[in-house]
Each structure stands twice: as structure tokens, then as C-alpha cells.
Amino acid sequence: MVGIKLFKKISASSLVEALVSTVIIMIVFGITILSISNLLERKIKSSSFSVEQEVNKQIYFFKNNKLELPLTTEKGNWLLEFERELNIQDTLLTVTVKNQISSMNSTYKVYK
């Protein structure tokens, strides 16, 4: 039999090329993970969910005559102020919520 080549010689990448491409991929993933982590951290810090829970809790206390007014409290970066206003017919609770970092303000008025 005459020497028949059954397999073609396939050129493979060298070990150095494989290491370089792995390092590049790791750098890209590292930068991506740091960016996502930073975004999530900012989102959690600016989240107002815990503030909304605190406001709802104090409104519940107000409606059940358990809240001593005026009340000022801090929740993270948020400043919460609760004040009583006497109306002709009802008692009114004014809630002012201020973010000390972003200067975001909200005011709620709650009737008893």
C-alpha cells in the first residue's frame, strides 16, 4: 500500500495564544462585574423601600393614636418629619421625606 494520508494536519493554537485570550476574557469579565456591582450598590443606597415602610408604620401609629408628634427621624440617607396639623373637621398628619444626598423631597398629607 502506498502511504495514504487519512488525516489532514490541523494547525492548533499555541499555549501562549490560549493564555493571552484567557487573560483578555478574564479582564473583560472583571470590568463587567465591577460595573454591575457599582450600579447595584448605587441602586440599593438610593432605594426608598425601607423609607416607605417606615412612613407606612408611622401612619398606622398615627391612625391608632400611638404616635407622639412632632417626630423627626433618620433612615439611612433619608430625613423623615412627621407633624400634626389641626383642621376644622379632622386631624391632619403631614409627612415630609427628604433625601440628604440627592435633595429629593416628598410630602404626604394623611387624614385620620
Backbone as JSON Lines, residues from 0, in Angstrom:
{"i":0,"aa":"M","n":[0.81,-1.17,0.0],"ca":[0.0,0.0,0.0],"c":[0.86,1.24,0.0]}
{"i":1,"aa":"V","n":[0.39,2.11,-0.76],"ca":[1.08,3.38,-0.84],"c":[0.58,4.2,0.35]}
{"i":2,"aa":"G","n":[1.45,4.95,0.95],"ca":[1.07,5.75,2.13],"c":[-0.03,6.74,1.82]}
{"i":3,"aa":"I","n":[-1.2,6.41,2.28],"ca":[-2.35,7.3,2.09],"c":[-2.54,8.09,3.38]}
{"i":4,"aa":"K","n":[-2.66,9.38,3.21],"ca":[-2.9,10.22,4.39],"c":[-4.4,10.24,4.66]}
{"i":5,"aa":"L","n":[-4.75,9.76,5.84],"ca":[-6.16,9.75,6.21],"c":[-6.56,11.04,6.94]}
{"i":6,"aa":"F","n":[-5.63,11.64,7.58],"ca":[-5.93,12.84,8.37],"c":[-5.13,14.01,7.85]}
{"i":7,"aa":"K","n":[-5.8,15.16,7.76],"ca":[-5.1,16.38,7.41],"c":[-4.46,16.94,8.67]}
{"i":8,"aa":"K","n":[-3.39,17.57,8.51],"ca":[-2.77,18.2,9.66],"c":[-3.49,19.53,9.93]}
{"i":9,"aa":"I","n":[-4.0,19.66,11.15],"ca":[-4.73,20.87,11.54],"c":[-3.8,21.71,12.4]}
{"i":10,"aa":"S","n":[-3.69,22.98,12.04],"ca":[-2.82,23.83,12.85],"c":[-3.57,24.24,14.11]}
{"i":11,"aa":"A","n":[-2.96,24.07,15.23],"ca":[-3.58,24.4,16.52],"c":[-2.93,25.65,17.09]}
{"i":12,"aa":"S","n":[-3.65,26.31,17.98],"ca":[-3.08,27.49,18.6],"c":[-2.07,27.05,19.66]}
{"i":13,"aa":"S","n":[-1.15,27.91,19.88],"ca":[-0.11,27.58,20.84],"c":[-0.61,27.88,22.25]}
{"i":14,"aa":"L","n":[0.12,27.43,23.21],"ca":[-0.22,27.64,24.61],"c":[-0.22,29.12,24.95]}
{"i":15,"aa":"V","n":[0.68,29.88,24.41],"ca":[0.76,31.32,24.67],"c":[-0.49,32.02,24.16]}
{"i":16,"aa":"E","n":[-0.94,31.68,22.96],"ca":[-2.16,32.28,22.41],"c":[-3.37,31.96,23.28]}
{"i":17,"aa":"A","n":[-3.45,30.74,23.75],"ca":[-4.57,30.35,24.62],"c":[-4.54,31.13,25.93]}
{"i":18,"aa":"L","n":[-3.35,31.3,26.51],"ca":[-3.23,32.06,27.75],"c":[-3.58,33.53,27.55]}
{"i":19,"aa":"V","n":[-3.13,34.11,26.47],"ca":[-3.43,35.53,26.18],"c":[-4.93,35.73,26.02]}
{"i":20,"aa":"S","n":[-5.58,34.87,25.27],"ca":[-7.02,35.03,25.08],"c":[-7.77,34.81,26.4]}
{"i":21,"aa":"T","n":[-7.33,33.9,27.23],"ca":[-7.96,33.68,28.54],"c":[-7.81,34.91,29.43]}
{"i":22,"aa":"V","n":[-6.64,35.51,29.42],"ca":[-6.41,36.71,30.23],"c":[-7.29,37.85,29.74]}
{"i":23,"aa":"I","n":[-7.4,38.03,28.45],"ca":[-8.26,39.1,27.9],"c":[-9.71,38.89,28.31]}
{"i":24,"aa":"I","n":[-10.18,37.67,28.21],"ca":[-11.56,37.37,28.6],"c":[-11.76,37.63,30.09]}
{"i":25,"aa":"M","n":[-10.79,37.26,30.92],"ca":[-10.9,37.5,32.37],"c":[-10.92,38.99,32.68]}
{"i":26,"aa":"I","n":[-10.15,39.79,31.98],"ca":[-10.14,41.24,32.2],"c":[-11.5,41.83,31.83]}
{"i":27,"aa":"V","n":[-12.05,41.42,30.71],"ca":[-13.37,41.93,30.29],"c":[-14.44,41.55,31.32]}
{"i":28,"aa":"F","n":[-14.44,40.3,31.78],"ca":[-15.41,39.88,32.79],"c":[-15.21,40.63,34.11]}
{"i":29,"aa":"G","n":[-13.96,40.87,34.48],"ca":[-13.68,41.62,35.72],"c":[-14.24,43.03,35.67]}
{"i":30,"aa":"I","n":[-14.01,43.72,34.54],"ca":[-14.54,45.07,34.38],"c":[-16.06,45.06,34.42]}
{"i":31,"aa":"T","n":[-16.67,44.08,33.76],"ca":[-18.13,43.97,33.74],"c":[-18.69,43.74,35.14]}
{"i":32,"aa":"I","n":[-18.08,42.85,35.89],"ca":[-18.56,42.56,37.24],"c":[-18.44,43.78,38.14]}
{"i":33,"aa":"L","n":[-17.33,44.53,38.05],"ca":[-17.17,45.75,38.84],"c":[-18.22,46.8,38.48]}
{"i":34,"aa":"S","n":[-18.53,46.93,37.2],"ca":[-19.53,47.9,36.77],"c":[-20.91,47.54,37.29]}
{"i":35,"aa":"I","n":[-21.27,46.27,37.18],"ca":[-22.58,45.82,37.67],"c":[-22.67,45.97,39.18]}
{"i":36,"aa":"S","n":[-21.59,45.65,39.88],"ca":[-21.57,45.79,41.34],"c":[-21.77,47.24,41.75]}
{"i":37,"aa":"N","n":[-21.13,48.15,41.06],"ca":[-21.26,49.58,41.35],"c":[-22.69,50.05,41.11]}
{"i":38,"aa":"L","n":[-23.3,49.62,40.02],"ca":[-24.68,50.0,39.73],"c":[-25.64,49.49,40.79]}
{"i":39,"aa":"L","n":[-25.47,48.24,41.2],"ca":[-26.35,47.68,42.23],"c":[-26.17,48.38,43.57]}
{"i":40,"aa":"E","n":[-24.95,48.73,43.91],"ca":[-24.7,49.43,45.16],"c":[-25.38,50.79,45.18]}
{"i":41,"aa":"R","n":[-25.28,51.53,44.07],"ca":[-25.96,52.83,43.98],"c":[-27.47,52.68,44.06]}
{"i":42,"aa":"K","n":[-27.99,51.64,43.42],"ca":[-29.44,51.41,43.44],"c":[-29.92,51.1,44.85]}
{"i":43,"aa":"I","n":[-29.17,50.29,45.57],"ca":[-29.56,49.94,46.94],"c":[-29.49,51.17,47.85]}
{"i":44,"aa":"K","n":[-28.47,52.0,47.69],"ca":[-28.34,53.19,48.54],"c":[-29.44,54.2,48.29]}
{"i":45,"aa":"S","n":[-29.9,54.31,47.05],"ca":[-30.94,55.29,46.74],"c":[-32.34,54.7,46.84]}
{"i":46,"aa":"S","n":[-32.44,53.45,47.19],"ca":[-33.74,52.8,47.28],"c":[-34.57,53.42,48.4]}
{"i":47,"aa":"S","n":[-35.82,53.6,48.14],"ca":[-36.71,54.22,49.12],"c":[-37.67,53.2,49.73]}
{"i":48,"aa":"F","n":[-37.44,51.92,49.51],"ca":[-38.36,50.9,50.01],"c":[-38.43,50.91,51.53]}
{"i":49,"aa":"S","n":[-37.28,50.96,52.22],"ca":[-37.29,50.95,53.68],"c":[-37.9,52.24,54.23]}
{"i":50,"aa":"V","n":[-37.75,53.34,53.51],"ca":[-38.35,54.61,53.93],"c":[-39.87,54.52,53.82]}
{"i":51,"aa":"E","n":[-40.36,53.94,52.73],"ca":[-41.8,53.78,52.56],"c":[-42.39,52.9,53.67]}
{"i":52,"aa":"Q","n":[-41.66,51.86,54.05],"ca":[-42.12,51.01,55.15],"c":[-42.21,51.8,56.45]}
{"i":53,"aa":"E","n":[-41.2,52.62,56.72],"ca":[-41.2,53.43,57.95],"c":[-42.34,54.43,57.94]}
{"i":54,"aa":"V","n":[-42.59,55.08,56.81],"ca":[-43.7,56.03,56.71],"c":[-45.02,55.33,56.93]}
{"i":55,"aa":"N","n":[-45.22,54.17,56.31],"ca":[-46.47,53.43,56.5],"c":[-46.66,52.99,57.94]}
{"i":56,"aa":"K","n":[-45.57,52.61,58.6],"ca":[-45.65,52.21,60.02],"c":[-46.07,53.39,60.89]}
{"i":57,"aa":"Q","n":[-45.47,54.56,60.65],"ca":[-45.81,55.74,61.45],"c":[-47.23,56.22,61.16]}
{"i":58,"aa":"I","n":[-47.69,56.09,59.92],"ca":[-49.08,56.44,59.59],"c":[-50.04,55.51,60.33]}
{"i":59,"aa":"Y","n":[-49.71,54.24,60.41],"ca":[-50.53,53.29,61.16],"c":[-50.6,53.7,62.63]}
{"i":60,"aa":"F","n":[-49.45,54.06,63.21],"ca":[-49.43,54.51,64.61],"c":[-50.26,55.77,64.78]}
{"i":61,"aa":"F","n":[-50.17,56.68,63.81],"ca":[-50.95,57.92,63.88],"c":[-52.45,57.63,63.88]}
{"i":62,"aa":"K","n":[-52.89,56.76,63.01],"ca":[-54.32,56.45,62.92],"c":[-54.84,55.72,64.16]}
{"i":63,"aa":"N","n":[-53.93,55.09,64.9],"ca":[-54.33,54.37,66.12],"c":[-53.89,55.11,67.39]}
{"i":64,"aa":"N","n":[-53.62,56.41,67.27],"ca":[-53.25,57.28,68.4],"c":[-52.05,56.77,69.19]}
{"i":65,"aa":"K","n":[-51.07,56.22,68.54],"ca":[-49.86,55.71,69.2],"c":[-48.62,56.53,68.84]}
{"i":66,"aa":"L","n":[-48.79,57.57,68.04],"ca":[-47.65,58.34,67.55],"c":[-47.55,59.66,68.31]}
{"i":67,"aa":"E","n":[-46.39,59.93,68.9],"ca":[-46.16,61.2,69.58],"c":[-45.56,62.18,68.58]}
{"i":68,"aa":"L","n":[-46.23,63.29,68.39],"ca":[-45.82,64.27,67.39],"c":[-45.36,65.54,68.05]}
{"i":69,"aa":"P","n":[-44.51,66.33,67.45],"ca":[-43.81,66.12,66.19],"c":[-42.69,65.09,66.33]}
{"i":70,"aa":"L","n":[-42.38,64.44,65.24],"ca":[-41.36,63.39,65.23],"c":[-40.43,63.62,64.04]}
{"i":71,"aa":"T","n":[-39.14,63.58,64.31],"ca":[-38.13,63.66,63.25],"c":[-37.19,62.47,63.42]}
{"i":72,"aa":"T","n":[-36.99,61.73,62.34],"ca":[-36.13,60.55,62.41],"c":[-35.33,60.42,61.12]}
{"i":73,"aa":"E","n":[-34.21,59.73,61.22],"ca":[-33.38,59.47,60.04],"c":[-33.4,57.99,59.72]}
{"i":74,"aa":"K","n":[-33.47,57.68,58.44],"ca":[-33.43,56.29,57.97],"c":[-32.44,56.26,56.82]}
{"i":75,"aa":"G","n":[-31.2,55.88,57.11],"ca":[-30.16,55.89,56.08],"c":[-29.86,57.32,55.66]}
{"i":76,"aa":"N","n":[-30.01,57.63,54.38],"ca":[-29.78,58.97,53.85],"c":[-31.05,59.81,53.82]}
{"i":77,"aa":"W","n":[-32.1,59.33,54.43],"ca":[-33.41,59.98,54.38],"c":[-33.73,60.63,55.72]}
{"i":78,"aa":"L","n":[-34.33,61.8,55.68],"ca":[-34.81,62.51,56.86],"c":[-36.33,62.51,56.81]}
{"i":79,"aa":"L","n":[-36.97,61.97,57.87],"ca":[-38.42,61.87,57.92],"c":[-38.95,62.82,59.0]}
{"i":80,"aa":"E","n":[-39.91,63.66,58.64],"ca":[-40.52,64.59,59.58],"c":[-42.02,64.37,59.6]}
{"i":81,"aa":"F","n":[-42.56,64.17,60.8],"ca":[-44.0,63.96,60.99],"c":[-44.52,65.09,61.87]}
{"i":82,"aa":"E","n":[-45.53,65.81,61.37],"ca":[-46.1,66.94,62.12],"c":[-47.62,66.86,62.09]}
{"i":83,"aa":"R","n":[-48.24,67.3,63.18],"ca":[-49.7,67.31,63.27],"c":[-50.21,68.7,62.9]}
{"i":84,"aa":"E","n":[-51.25,68.72,62.09],"ca":[-51.94,69.96,61.76],"c":[-53.4,69.78,62.13]}
{"i":85,"aa":"L","n":[-53.93,70.76,62.83],"ca":[-55.34,70.68,63.21],"c":[-56.19,71.33,62.14]}
{"i":86,"aa":"N","n":[-57.09,70.57,61.6],"ca":[-58.0,71.04,60.58],"c":[-59.34,71.31,61.25]}
{"i":87,"aa":"I","n":[-60.28,71.9,60.57],"ca":[-61.58,72.2,61.16],"c":[-62.3,70.92,61.56]}
{"i":88,"aa":"Q","n":[-62.27,69.91,60.71],"ca":[-63.0,68.68,60.99],"c":[-62.11,67.56,61.49]}
{"i":89,"aa":"D","n":[-60.95,67.42,60.91],"ca":[-60.1,66.27,61.22],"c":[-58.71,66.71,61.65]}
{"i":90,"aa":"T","n":[-58.01,65.74,62.16],"ca":[-56.59,65.93,62.45],"c":[-55.81,65.47,61.22]}
{"i":91,"aa":"L","n":[-54.85,66.26,60.85],"ca":[-54.08,66.0,59.63],"c":[-52.63,65.72,60.01]}
{"i":92,"aa":"L","n":[-52.05,64.69,59.41],"ca":[-50.64,64.37,59.59],"c":[-49.91,64.77,58.31]}
{"i":93,"aa":"T","n":[-48.87,65.59,58.47],"ca":[-48.03,65.97,57.35],"c":[-46.7,65.23,57.48]}
{"i":94,"aa":"V","n":[-46.37,64.46,56.44],"ca":[-45.12,63.69,56.42],"c":[-44.23,64.29,55.35]}
{"i":95,"aa":"T","n":[-43.04,64.7,55.73],"ca":[-42.06,65.23,54.79],"c":[-40.87,64.28,54.76]}
{"i":96,"aa":"V","n":[-40.52,63.84,53.55],"ca":[-39.42,62.9,53.36],"c":[-38.38,63.59,52.49]}
{"i":97,"aa":"K","n":[-37.14,63.68,53.0],"ca":[-36.06,64.36,52.28],"c":[-34.87,63.44,52.16]}
{"i":98,"aa":"N","n":[-34.32,63.33,50.95],"ca":[-33.08,62.59,50.75],"c":[-31.94,63.58,50.89]}
{"i":99,"aa":"Q","n":[-31.02,63.31,51.82],"ca":[-29.95,64.26,52.11],"c":[-28.88,64.28,51.03]}
{"i":100,"aa":"I","n":[-28.81,63.26,50.2],"ca":[-27.79,63.21,49.15],"c":[-28.31,63.8,47.84]}
{"i":101,"aa":"S","n":[-29.48,63.33,47.39],"ca":[-29.98,63.75,46.08],"c":[-30.94,64.92,46.15]}
{"i":102,"aa":"S","n":[-31.22,65.45,47.33],"ca":[-32.16,66.57,47.52],"c":[-33.55,66.26,46.99]}
{"i":103,"aa":"M","n":[-33.93,64.99,47.04],"ca":[-35.26,64.57,46.61],"c":[-36.22,64.77,47.79]}
{"i":104,"aa":"N","n":[-37.34,65.44,47.58],"ca":[-38.3,65.72,48.64],"c":[-39.67,65.21,48.26]}
{"i":105,"aa":"S","n":[-40.4,64.73,49.26],"ca":[-41.8,64.32,49.06],"c":[-42.58,64.72,50.3]}
{"i":106,"aa":"T","n":[-43.83,65.11,50.09],"ca":[-44.7,65.49,51.2],"c":[-46.01,64.72,51.05]}
{"i":107,"aa":"Y","n":[-46.46,64.13,52.16],"ca":[-47.71,63.39,52.19],"c":[-48.61,64.05,53.23]}
{"i":108,"aa":"K","n":[-49.9,64.07,52.96],"ca":[-50.87,64.53,53.94],"c":[-51.85,63.39,54.18]}
{"i":109,"aa":"V","n":[-52.03,63.05,55.46],"ca":[-52.86,61.91,55.85],"c":[-53.91,62.39,56.82]}
{"i":110,"aa":"Y","n":[-55.17,62.06,56.52],"ca":[-56.26,62.38,57.43],"c":[-56.54,61.19,58.32]}
{"i":111,"aa":"K","n":[-56.94,61.5,59.54],"ca":[-57.24,60.45,60.5],"c":[-58.58,59.83,60.2]}
